Amino acid sequence: MPRGRTFGRRPGHAGRGGRGRGNDEEGRFEPKAPKQERDHDDLNETKFGKRQEKIKELGLGGFGKEIRFLEDDPLDGLLTGMSGIWSDDDDDTKGGPSRAAGPVGKGEKAGGWLGLGAASKVDMVADFRSIPRAEGDGSGAGPSSSRFPMPEGVELLGAEAALEEQEDGSQALLVPEGSFLKLQLQASPWVLAEDGRLHEYSLVLAMRLEALPPAPLPLFHGGAPPPQGERVESVQLFKNGGVGALSDMGTQEAAAHAERWNWIVVTRKPGELLTYVDGRLCASVKLEAPKKDKEEAKKAEEEAQGGGEDKAAGPKPQLQEKFVIDPQFLALFAVEDAAAGREGPLAPGLCVKYLRLTSKVWTEEEVREELHKVRSADEEEEVRSAAKTSAAEQLSLQPLYARPPPVWLHPAFGAEFCDPFIAQSPLEESSLHVSLEVLALALDAMLHESGPGQQLSHAARSALNTAAAQLKDARKLAHKLAHARKGGGQERSFFSAVAKAFDELQPSGVLLLPWDGEVPLLLVVRRGALPDADRCSVAVVNPSRAGTTSYHVADGRAPPKVKYGTALEIGDVPLSRLADEAWWGGFWF
């Protein structure tokens, strides 16, 4: 304790008003308004709280402010740092060391020691709606490329920042094709995990697209853009408007829409990642602990048999968990291989008008409350009116045919609901591409907001919505397959489409590949998750009656129909072989 500072009654201080520390009750409680640095008084801000705030500003308990002096004289630097704690905090006119006093030294950045900040939580907000326009900037509609102050911690890389005026007079940031947003957070070590990343958070993103992306649009994966040619698992906006990750596209009723502002919220906590669109739960993704690849596991086993780890080599790096945030570099909308075999832009007309990232994990009710605070009334009315619009109240084949037949006469309907009674009849089989068309249409109608699928659990609706999106992709390939079987040089077009589908297949993704040899087949290809994304499993599904022989598993519990188990799974297939167009050509001929 410094000289001259004691506890208890001090002589000569009893009658000095509110500044004394004696036992004189009149002196202790006599009010005297100190000079305030803020515009208003705060009853929750006590002297002890101010003292703790100053200590936090120094970083590491008071040793961070003058850390630059430690290079010259450790003792002087230690005493200089401690002087902030021992200073007279009762006198607000005598401030100790603060961030405003003097230049930032070595090893120190604005916001705290080594850029980690002093707050015990993260809460960064970037509201582009109210950014002041630069002088001389016109107020007409359309984008403005004049310079304007970007929110703290937000940077647009790859293009010049430009604002676009909206119909309500607010503004939004344009994110051109090939550019992305970089976020840098002020986060203290107390809120970060051992790997220096943020594991628990809620991210709010208000975005609009002119059209849904032709391929999954990565929103973020947690860090900087990956190197060229490297694939990472990201939280994505899928082609059907679903927002999810790890091939979970979420539910259809909570999907994002084109030409409309979509308020997307992503929350993460250990073992679970949730996505919301306009306050409605979209996807619930279960996160597993990171696993070592085969080579690392084999090496670890050899080291264990050889007597343990080599301590001289130092600690081994921890396996990276999925979707944890690097506070120094968080990339949003960073597209991998921007022009790799894709027609048109991936994010046409992408605009962002609001961003928020907080270290608090919101519940579903808190998500709705927070969105209600920042969304305008006209946006909420737009969402409500869109929810009331019903695309179809009953199943109809009108989208497929100009003059649709009754649905009960279609072979796909008979195969689904009348299977035991149509054996050896013309209704037993139909063209593969037609069956996929009807099945995708039926799933869309069932998963609609007014459809019967709303009675299912959220997990079931999410799984069906993902399957419906995969069936729609298979439908396109099935049509190309039908054209290829007619000849006329269409085989090459089908092979190219197959190779492109494998190139676009994400880690943990599923591809339904129709194939028509002697009998119609459906190949279900599942790509492995990282770090085994270069391997796949292929299930051969034979839905045809032809070719089923006695060695298949049979089920006769629905007479007169006998069902055969005709699925064969092949594991550990190299992805490079499946993506080889020449291999499929040899398989065809």
C-alpha positions as CSV (number, residue, x, y, z in Angstrom):
1,M,0.0,0.0,0.0
2,P,1.5,3.4,-0.9
3,R,2.7,5.7,1.8
4,G,0.0,8.0,3.3
5,R,-3.0,5.9,2.4
6,T,-4.7,4.4,5.5
7,F,-8.1,3.1,6.4
8,G,-10.4,4.5,9.2
9,R,-10.5,8.0,10.6
10,R,-7.9,10.4,9.5
11,P,-7.1,13.5,11.6
12,G,-8.2,16.8,10.1
13,H,-10.6,15.3,7.6
14,A,-13.8,15.1,9.6
15,G,-15.0,18.6,8.6
16,R,-13.9,18.7,5.0
17,G,-17.2,17.8,3.5
18,G,-17.9,14.8,1.2
19,R,-14.3,14.4,0.3
20,G,-13.2,13.1,3.7
21,R,-12.8,9.5,4.7
22,G,-13.4,9.9,8.5
23,N,-16.2,8.7,10.7
24,D,-18.0,12.0,10.8
25,E,-21.4,11.2,9.4
26,E,-22.2,14.7,8.4
27,G,-18.9,14.9,6.4
28,R,-19.3,11.5,4.8
29,F,-22.8,12.0,3.4
30,E,-22.6,15.7,2.5
31,P,-23.3,15.7,-1.3
32,K,-20.9,17.4,-3.6
33,A,-21.3,16.9,-7.3
34,P,-17.9,16.0,-8.9
35,K,-17.1,16.9,-12.5
36,Q,-18.7,14.4,-14.8
37,E,-17.2,13.4,-18.2
38,R,-20.6,12.3,-19.3
39,D,-23.7,14.4,-20.1
40,H,-25.8,12.8,-17.4
41,D,-25.4,11.1,-14.0
42,D,-25.6,7.4,-13.7
43,L,-26.8,6.0,-10.3
44,N,-25.2,2.6,-11.2
45,E,-21.7,4.1,-11.7
46,T,-20.0,4.1,-8.3
47,K,-16.4,5.0,-7.4
48,F,-15.5,1.3,-7.2
49,G,-17.0,0.8,-10.6
50,K,-15.0,3.7,-12.0
51,R,-11.8,2.3,-10.5
52,Q,-12.5,-1.1,-12.0
53,E,-13.1,0.5,-15.4
54,K,-9.8,2.3,-15.3
55,I,-8.0,-0.9,-14.4
56,K,-9.7,-2.7,-17.3
57,E,-8.6,0.1,-19.7
58,L,-5.0,-0.6,-18.7
59,G,-5.4,-4.3,-19.7
60,L,-4.1,-7.3,-17.7
61,G,-4.9,-5.7,-14.3
62,G,-3.0,-2.4,-15.0
63,F,0.1,-3.7,-16.8
64,G,-1.0,-3.0,-20.3
65,K,-1.2,0.7,-20.7
66,E,2.5,1.4,-20.5
67,I,3.6,-1.9,-21.8
68,R,5.9,-0.2,-24.3
69,F,8.2,0.8,-21.5
70,L,8.9,-2.8,-20.4
71,E,11.3,-3.2,-23.3
72,D,13.6,-0.6,-21.7
73,D,13.3,-1.1,-18.0
74,P,10.9,-3.7,-16.6
75,L,10.8,-2.2,-13.1
76,D,10.0,1.3,-14.4
77,G,7.3,-0.1,-16.7
78,L,5.8,-2.1,-13.8
79,L,5.7,1.0,-11.5
80,T,4.3,3.1,-14.3
81,G,1.5,0.6,-14.9
82,M,0.7,0.3,-11.2
83,S,0.5,4.1,-10.8
84,G,-2.9,4.0,-12.5
85,I,-4.2,1.7,-9.8
86,W,-2.7,3.8,-6.9
87,S,-3.9,7.1,-8.3
88,D,-6.5,9.2,-6.4
89,D,-9.7,8.0,-8.1
90,D,-11.8,10.0,-5.7
91,D,-10.8,13.2,-7.5
92,D,-12.3,13.0,-11.0
93,T,-10.1,15.9,-12.1
94,K,-7.0,13.7,-11.6
95,G,-7.4,11.0,-14.1
96,G,-4.9,8.1,-14.2
97,P,-3.6,6.8,-17.5
98,S,-6.3,6.5,-20.1
99,R,-6.6,5.6,-23.8
100,A,-6.8,9.2,-24.7
101,A,-3.6,10.1,-22.9
102,G,-0.6,9.8,-25.2
103,P,-0.1,7.9,-28.4
104,V,-0.6,4.2,-28.8
105,G,2.6,2.3,-28.1
106,K,4.1,-0.9,-29.3
107,G,2.1,-4.0,-28.7
108,E,-1.0,-1.9,-28.2
109,K,-4.0,-1.1,-30.4
110,A,-7.1,1.0,-30.0
111,G,-9.7,-0.7,-27.9
112,G,-7.4,-2.4,-25.5
113,W,-4.1,-4.3,-25.0
114,L,-3.1,-6.0,-28.2
115,G,-6.4,-5.1,-29.8
116,L,-8.4,-7.5,-27.6
117,G,-10.5,-4.8,-26.0
118,A,-11.5,-4.3,-22.4
119,A,-15.1,-5.3,-22.5
120,S,-16.3,-8.6,-21.2
121,K,-18.6,-9.1,-24.2
122,V,-18.8,-8.4,-27.9
123,D,-21.5,-6.2,-29.4
124,M,-20.7,-4.7,-32.7
125,V,-23.4,-2.9,-34.7
126,A,-23.1,-1.5,-38.3
127,D,-26.3,0.3,-39.4
128,F,-25.9,1.5,-43.0
129,R,-29.4,3.0,-43.1
130,S,-28.4,6.2,-41.3
131,I,-24.8,6.8,-42.5
132,P,-24.4,10.5,-43.3
133,R,-23.9,11.4,-46.9
134,A,-20.8,13.1,-48.1
135,E,-21.0,16.8,-49.1
136,G,-22.1,17.3,-52.6
137,D,-23.7,13.8,-52.8
138,G,-27.0,13.9,-54.5
139,S,-30.2,12.7,-52.9
140,G,-31.6,10.9,-56.0
141,A,-32.1,7.2,-56.2
142,G,-29.4,4.9,-57.3
143,P,-26.0,4.1,-55.9
144,S,-23.6,6.8,-54.7
145,S,-19.9,6.2,-54.8
146,S,-19.0,9.3,-52.8
147,R,-16.8,8.7,-49.8
148,F,-18.6,8.2,-46.5
149,P,-17.5,7.0,-43.1
150,M,-17.7,3.2,-42.8
151,P,-18.9,1.8,-39.4
152,E,-16.0,1.0,-37.1
153,G,-14.7,-2.5,-37.6
154,V,-16.3,-3.0,-41.1
155,E,-14.5,-2.8,-44.4
156,L,-15.4,-3.7,-48.0
157,L,-12.6,-5.4,-49.8
158,G,-12.4,-5.9,-53.6
159,A,-14.5,-2.9,-54.6
160,E,-15.2,0.7,-53.8
161,A,-17.9,1.1,-51.2
162,A,-21.1,2.6,-52.5
163,L,-24.5,3.3,-50.9
164,E,-27.9,2.8,-52.6
165,E,-30.9,4.8,-51.5
166,Q,-34.0,2.8,-50.7
167,E,-37.7,3.6,-51.2
168,D,-38.1,4.7,-47.6
169,G,-35.2,7.1,-47.8
170,S,-32.7,4.9,-46.0
171,Q,-29.5,3.6,-47.4
172,A,-27.9,0.2,-48.0
173,L,-24.3,-0.9,-48.8
174,L,-23.8,-2.5,-52.2
175,V,-21.6,-5.6,-52.2
176,P,-20.5,-6.1,-55.9
177,E,-19.6,-9.5,-57.3
178,G,-16.1,-10.5,-56.3
179,S,-16.0,-8.3,-53.2
180,F,-16.7,-9.2,-49.6
181,L,-17.1,-7.6,-46.1
182,K,-14.4,-7.8,-43.5
183,L,-15.3,-7.5,-39.8
184,Q,-12.8,-6.9,-37.1
185,L,-14.1,-7.2,-33.5
186,Q,-13.0,-5.7,-30.2
187,A,-13.0,-8.8,-28.1
188,S,-11.2,-9.4,-24.8
189,P,-9.6,-12.7,-23.8
190,W,-12.4,-13.3,-21.3
191,V,-15.0,-13.8,-24.0
192,L,-12.8,-15.8,-26.3
193,A,-12.1,-19.5,-26.1
194,E,-8.7,-21.1,-25.6
195,D,-8.1,-21.0,-29.4
196,G,-8.6,-17.3,-29.5
197,R,-11.9,-17.5,-31.3
198,L,-15.5,-16.6,-30.4
199,H,-17.5,-19.8,-30.0
200,E,-20.8,-18.4,-28.8
201,Y,-22.5,-15.6,-30.6
202,S,-25.5,-14.2,-32.4
203,L,-25.1,-12.6,-35.9
204,V,-27.8,-10.4,-37.5
205,L,-27.6,-9.7,-41.2
206,A,-30.2,-7.7,-43.2
207,M,-29.6,-8.5,-46.9
208,R,-31.4,-8.4,-50.2
209,L,-30.8,-10.1,-53.6
210,E,-32.3,-9.5,-57.0
211,A,-32.5,-13.3,-57.5
212,L,-31.7,-16.3,-55.4
213,P,-28.2,-17.6,-56.0
214,P,-27.7,-20.3,-58.8
215,A,-25.3,-22.1,-56.3
216,P,-25.0,-22.0,-52.5
217,L,-23.8,-18.6,-51.5
218,P,-21.4,-18.7,-48.5
219,L,-22.3,-16.2,-45.8
220,F,-19.4,-16.9,-43.5
221,H,-17.3,-19.7,-42.2
222,G,-15.7,-17.9,-39.3
223,G,-12.4,-16.5,-40.6
224,A,-10.6,-15.0,-43.6
225,P,-11.3,-16.2,-47.2
226,P,-9.8,-19.6,-47.8
227,P,-6.8,-20.0,-50.1
228,Q,-7.5,-20.5,-53.8
229,G,-8.8,-24.0,-54.5
230,E,-9.4,-24.9,-50.8
231,R,-12.9,-25.8,-49.7
232,V,-14.3,-24.9,-46.3
233,E,-17.6,-25.6,-44.7
234,S,-19.7,-22.4,-44.4
235,V,-23.0,-21.1,-43.3
236,Q,-24.8,-20.7,-46.7
237,L,-27.8,-19.3,-48.5
238,F,-28.9,-22.2,-50.7
239,K,-30.6,-22.1,-54.1
240,N,-34.0,-22.7,-52.6
241,G,-33.7,-19.8,-50.2
242,G,-32.8,-21.9,-47.2
243,V,-30.2,-20.7,-44.7
244,G,-28.2,-23.5,-43.1
245,A,-25.0,-25.4,-43.1
246,L,-23.6,-28.9,-43.5
247,S,-26.2,-29.7,-46.2
248,D,-29.1,-28.8,-43.8
249,M,-31.2,-26.2,-45.8
250,G,-33.8,-25.6,-43.1
251,T,-37.5,-25.4,-43.6
252,Q,-39.4,-24.0,-46.7
253,E,-41.7,-21.7,-44.7
254,A,-38.6,-19.9,-43.3
255,A,-36.7,-19.5,-46.5
256,A,-35.3,-16.2,-47.8
257,H,-36.8,-14.6,-50.9
258,A,-35.5,-12.5,-53.8
259,E,-36.2,-8.8,-54.2
260,R,-37.1,-8.5,-50.5
261,W,-35.2,-7.6,-47.4
262,N,-34.4,-10.8,-45.4
263,W,-33.4,-10.5,-41.8
264,I,-31.1,-13.5,-41.1
265,V,-29.9,-14.4,-37.6
266,V,-27.4,-17.1,-36.9
267,T,-26.7,-18.2,-33.3
268,R,-24.0,-20.6,-32.2
269,K,-23.3,-22.4,-29.0
270,P,-21.3,-25.6,-28.3
271,G,-22.9,-28.4,-30.3
272,E,-25.6,-26.4,-32.0
273,L,-26.0,-23.8,-34.7
274,L,-29.4,-22.2,-35.4
275,T,-30.5,-20.0,-38.3
276,Y,-33.5,-17.7,-38.4
277,V,-35.1,-15.8,-41.3
278,D,-37.4,-13.0,-40.4
279,G,-37.7,-14.3,-36.9
280,R,-38.7,-17.8,-37.9
281,L,-36.5,-20.8,-37.1
282,C,-35.0,-22.1,-40.4
283,A,-32.3,-24.7,-39.7
284,S,-31.1,-26.5,-36.6
285,V,-27.6,-27.9,-37.3
286,K,-25.9,-30.2,-34.8
287,L,-22.2,-29.6,-34.5
288,E,-19.9,-32.5,-33.7
289,A,-16.4,-32.1,-32.1
290,P,-13.6,-31.9,-34.7
291,K,-12.1,-35.2,-35.7
292,K,-8.6,-36.0,-36.8
293,D,-8.1,-37.3,-40.3
294,K,-6.7,-40.8,-40.9
295,E,-3.1,-39.8,-41.2
296,E,-3.1,-37.7,-38.0
297,A,-4.9,-40.4,-36.1
298,K,-2.3,-43.0,-37.3
299,K,0.5,-40.7,-36.3
300,A,-1.0,-40.1,-32.9
301,E,-1.3,-43.8,-32.3
302,E,2.3,-44.4,-33.3
303,E,3.4,-41.7,-30.9
304,A,1.3,-43.2,-28.1
305,Q,2.9,-46.6,-28.7
306,G,6.4,-45.0,-28.8
307,G,6.2,-43.5,-25.4
308,G,4.0,-40.4,-25.8
309,E,4.5,-37.0,-27.3
310,D,7.8,-35.2,-27.8
311,K,7.7,-32.4,-25.3
312,A,10.5,-30.6,-27.0
313,A,8.3,-30.1,-30.0
314,G,5.8,-28.0,-28.0
315,P,2.1,-28.3,-27.7
316,K,0.2,-29.5,-30.8
317,P,-2.3,-27.2,-32.4
318,Q,-6.0,-27.8,-31.5
319,L,-8.4,-29.0,-34.1
320,Q,-10.5,-26.2,-35.3
321,E,-14.2,-26.3,-34.5
322,K,-16.8,-25.4,-37.2
323,F,-18.1,-21.8,-37.6
324,V,-16.1,-20.3,-34.7
325,I,-15.2,-16.6,-35.4
326,D,-11.8,-15.1,-35.7
327,P,-12.1,-11.7,-34.0
328,Q,-9.3,-10.2,-36.2
329,F,-10.8,-11.2,-39.6
330,L,-14.3,-12.4,-40.2
331,A,-15.2,-12.5,-44.0
332,L,-18.8,-12.2,-45.1
333,F,-19.9,-13.2,-48.7
334,A,-16.4,-14.4,-49.6
335,V,-17.0,-16.6,-52.6
336,E,-14.7,-19.5,-53.4
337,D,-13.6,-19.6,-57.1
338,A,-15.9,-16.9,-58.2
339,A,-16.2,-17.8,-61.9
340,A,-15.6,-21.6,-61.7
341,G,-18.1,-23.0,-64.3
342,R,-21.0,-20.8,-63.3
343,E,-23.3,-18.8,-65.5
344,G,-24.1,-15.3,-64.2
345,P,-23.3,-13.8,-60.8
346,L,-23.6,-15.8,-57.6
347,A,-25.1,-12.9,-55.6
348,P,-26.9,-10.6,-58.1
349,G,-27.6,-7.1,-56.6
350,L,-26.5,-8.0,-53.1
351,C,-27.2,-5.2,-50.6
352,V,-26.7,-5.0,-46.9
353,K,-28.2,-2.4,-44.6
354,Y,-27.7,-3.8,-41.1
355,L,-25.1,-5.9,-39.3
356,R,-24.8,-6.9,-35.7
357,L,-22.5,-9.4,-33.9
358,T,-22.9,-10.1,-30.2
359,S,-21.4,-12.6,-27.9
360,K,-24.8,-13.3,-26.3
361,V,-26.6,-16.4,-27.7
362,W,-30.2,-15.4,-28.2
363,T,-33.2,-17.6,-27.7
364,E,-35.9,-17.8,-30.4
365,E,-38.0,-15.3,-28.4
366,E,-35.1,-12.9,-28.0
367,V,-34.4,-13.1,-31.8
368,R,-37.9,-11.9,-32.5
369,E,-37.6,-9.1,-29.9
370,E,-34.3,-7.9,-31.2
371,L,-35.5,-7.9,-34.8
372,H,-38.7,-6.0,-33.8
373,K,-36.4,-3.2,-32.4
374,V,-34.5,-2.7,-35.6
375,R,-36.9,-3.5,-38.4
376,S,-39.2,-0.9,-39.8
377,A,-43.0,-1.3,-39.8
378,D,-43.3,-1.6,-43.6
379,E,-40.9,-4.5,-43.7
380,E,-42.9,-6.4,-41.1
381,E,-46.1,-5.7,-43.0
382,E,-44.5,-7.0,-46.2
383,V,-43.5,-10.3,-44.4
384,R,-47.0,-10.7,-43.0
385,S,-48.7,-10.2,-46.3
386,A,-46.4,-12.6,-48.0
387,A,-47.1,-15.2,-45.4
388,K,-50.9,-14.9,-46.0
389,T,-50.5,-15.5,-49.7
390,S,-51.2,-19.1,-50.6
391,A,-49.7,-20.6,-53.7
392,A,-52.0,-23.5,-53.8
393,E,-54.7,-25.0,-51.5
394,Q,-54.8,-28.4,-53.1
395,L,-52.5,-30.6,-55.1
396,S,-52.7,-29.9,-58.8
397,L,-50.5,-30.9,-61.8
398,Q,-51.1,-27.5,-63.5
399,P,-47.5,-26.4,-63.1
400,L,-46.4,-29.5,-65.1
401,Y,-49.0,-29.7,-67.9
402,A,-51.0,-27.3,-69.9
403,R,-54.0,-29.7,-69.6
404,P,-53.2,-31.6,-66.5
405,P,-54.7,-35.1,-66.1
406,P,-56.4,-36.1,-62.8
407,V,-53.7,-36.7,-60.3
408,W,-54.9,-40.2,-59.4
409,L,-54.3,-41.3,-63.0
410,H,-50.6,-40.3,-62.9
411,P,-48.1,-43.2,-62.5
412,A,-46.2,-41.3,-59.8
413,F,-49.4,-41.0,-57.7
414,G,-50.2,-44.7,-58.2
415,A,-46.6,-45.8,-57.2
416,E,-46.8,-43.7,-54.0
417,F,-50.3,-44.5,-52.7
418,C,-51.5,-47.6,-54.7
419,D,-48.3,-49.6,-54.8
420,P,-49.8,-53.0,-53.6
421,F,-52.5,-52.9,-56.2
422,I,-50.8,-52.0,-59.4
423,A,-48.3,-54.9,-59.8
424,Q,-47.8,-55.9,-63.4
425,S,-49.9,-53.0,-64.7
426,P,-48.9,-50.0,-66.9
427,L,-49.2,-47.8,-63.8
428,E,-46.3,-49.7,-62.1
429,E,-43.5,-47.8,-63.8
430,S,-43.1,-44.4,-65.4
431,S,-40.3,-42.3,-66.9
432,L,-37.7,-41.3,-64.2
433,H,-37.8,-37.6,-65.0
434,V,-41.6,-37.4,-64.9
435,S,-41.7,-39.2,-61.5
436,L,-39.1,-36.8,-60.1
437,E,-41.2,-33.8,-61.4
438,V,-44.3,-35.0,-59.6
439,L,-42.5,-35.9,-56.4
440,A,-40.8,-32.5,-56.2
441,L,-44.1,-30.8,-56.8
442,A,-45.9,-32.8,-54.1
443,L,-43.2,-32.1,-51.5
444,D,-43.4,-28.3,-52.3
445,A,-47.1,-28.4,-51.8
446,M,-46.8,-30.4,-48.6
447,L,-44.2,-28.1,-47.1
448,H,-46.0,-24.9,-48.0
449,E,-47.2,-22.7,-45.1
450,S,-50.8,-23.9,-45.6
451,G,-49.8,-27.5,-46.4
452,P,-50.1,-30.6,-44.2
453,G,-46.4,-30.7,-43.6
454,Q,-46.8,-28.0,-40.9
455,Q,-48.0,-30.7,-38.6
456,L,-44.6,-32.3,-38.7
457,S,-41.8,-31.5,-36.4
458,H,-39.2,-28.8,-37.3
459,A,-36.5,-31.4,-37.8
460,A,-38.8,-33.5,-40.2
461,R,-39.7,-30.4,-42.2
462,S,-36.1,-29.3,-42.5
463,A,-35.1,-32.8,-43.7
464,L,-37.9,-32.9,-46.3
465,N,-37.1,-29.4,-47.6
466,T,-33.4,-30.5,-48.1
467,A,-34.6,-33.6,-49.9
468,A,-36.9,-31.6,-52.1
469,A,-34.1,-29.3,-53.1
470,Q,-32.0,-32.4,-54.0
471,L,-34.8,-33.9,-56.0
472,K,-35.1,-30.6,-58.0
473,D,-31.5,-30.8,-58.9
474,A,-31.9,-34.5,-59.9
475,R,-34.9,-33.5,-62.0
476,K,-32.7,-31.4,-64.3
477,L,-30.2,-34.2,-64.7
478,A,-33.0,-36.6,-65.4
479,H,-34.3,-34.5,-68.3
480,K,-30.8,-34.3,-69.8
481,L,-30.5,-38.1,-69.4
482,A,-33.8,-38.5,-71.3
483,H,-32.5,-36.4,-74.1
484,A,-29.2,-38.3,-74.1
485,R,-31.0,-41.6,-74.5
486,K,-32.7,-40.4,-77.6
487,G,-29.3,-39.9,-79.2
488,G,-28.4,-37.0,-81.5
489,G,-25.2,-36.2,-79.8
490,Q,-26.8,-35.3,-76.5
491,E,-24.6,-37.7,-74.5
492,R,-21.8,-35.2,-74.1
493,S,-24.2,-32.6,-72.7
494,F,-25.3,-35.1,-70.0
495,F,-21.7,-36.0,-69.1
496,S,-20.7,-32.4,-68.8
497,A,-23.7,-31.7,-66.5
498,V,-22.8,-34.7,-64.3
499,A,-19.2,-33.5,-64.0
500,K,-20.3,-30.0,-63.1
501,A,-22.7,-31.3,-60.5
502,F,-19.8,-33.1,-58.8
503,D,-17.6,-30.0,-58.9
504,E,-20.3,-28.0,-57.2
505,L,-21.1,-30.7,-54.6
506,Q,-20.3,-29.3,-51.1
507,P,-18.6,-31.2,-48.3
508,S,-21.3,-33.3,-46.5
509,G,-23.6,-32.7,-49.5
510,V,-25.8,-35.2,-51.3
511,L,-26.3,-35.6,-55.0
512,L,-29.1,-37.7,-56.5
513,L,-27.9,-38.8,-59.9
514,P,-30.4,-40.5,-62.3
515,W,-29.0,-43.2,-64.5
516,D,-30.7,-45.3,-67.2
517,G,-28.9,-48.5,-68.1
518,E,-30.9,-51.6,-68.8
519,V,-33.3,-50.4,-66.0
520,P,-33.7,-47.0,-64.4
521,L,-31.3,-46.4,-61.5
522,L,-30.8,-43.6,-59.0
523,L,-27.3,-43.1,-57.6
524,V,-27.3,-41.4,-54.2
525,V,-23.8,-39.9,-53.8
526,R,-22.8,-38.5,-50.4
527,R,-19.6,-36.5,-50.1
528,G,-17.6,-36.8,-46.9
529,A,-17.2,-34.1,-44.4
530,L,-14.0,-32.3,-43.9
531,P,-11.2,-33.5,-43.6
532,D,-12.5,-36.5,-45.6
533,A,-14.1,-34.4,-48.4
534,D,-12.2,-36.1,-51.1
535,R,-14.0,-39.4,-50.5
536,C,-17.7,-40.3,-51.2
537,S,-20.2,-43.1,-50.7
538,V,-22.4,-44.2,-53.5
539,A,-25.7,-46.0,-53.0
540,V,-27.2,-47.7,-56.1
541,V,-31.0,-47.7,-55.9
542,N,-32.9,-49.9,-58.4
543,P,-36.6,-48.8,-58.3
544,S,-37.5,-51.0,-61.3
545,R,-39.3,-54.3,-61.2
546,A,-37.1,-55.6,-64.0
547,G,-33.9,-57.2,-62.9
548,T,-35.0,-58.1,-59.4
549,T,-34.0,-61.7,-58.7
550,S,-34.2,-64.1,-55.9
551,Y,-31.0,-63.0,-54.2
552,H,-32.5,-59.6,-53.3
553,V,-34.1,-59.2,-49.9
554,A,-37.9,-59.6,-50.4
555,D,-40.9,-58.3,-48.4
556,G,-44.3,-59.8,-49.0
557,R,-46.2,-58.2,-46.2
558,A,-48.3,-56.1,-48.7
559,P,-49.8,-58.7,-51.0
560,P,-50.1,-59.1,-53.9
561,K,-47.1,-56.7,-54.1
562,V,-43.6,-58.2,-53.3
563,K,-41.1,-55.5,-52.5
564,Y,-37.3,-56.0,-53.0
565,G,-34.5,-54.4,-51.2
566,T,-32.5,-53.3,-54.2
567,A,-30.1,-50.7,-52.7
568,L,-26.4,-51.4,-52.7
569,E,-24.0,-49.0,-51.0
570,I,-20.3,-48.6,-52.1
571,G,-18.0,-46.7,-49.7
572,D,-14.7,-44.9,-50.0
573,V,-15.0,-43.8,-53.6
574,P,-12.6,-41.0,-54.7
575,L,-14.4,-37.8,-55.6
576,S,-11.9,-37.2,-58.4
577,R,-13.1,-40.4,-60.2
578,L,-16.7,-39.4,-59.9
579,A,-16.0,-36.0,-61.3
580,D,-14.1,-37.4,-64.3
581,E,-16.3,-37.0,-67.4
582,A,-14.3,-39.7,-69.3
583,W,-15.1,-42.2,-66.5
584,W,-18.8,-41.7,-67.0
585,G,-18.4,-41.9,-70.8
586,G,-16.8,-45.3,-70.4
587,F,-19.5,-46.4,-68.0
588,W,-22.2,-45.3,-70.5
589,F,-20.8,-47.1,-73.5
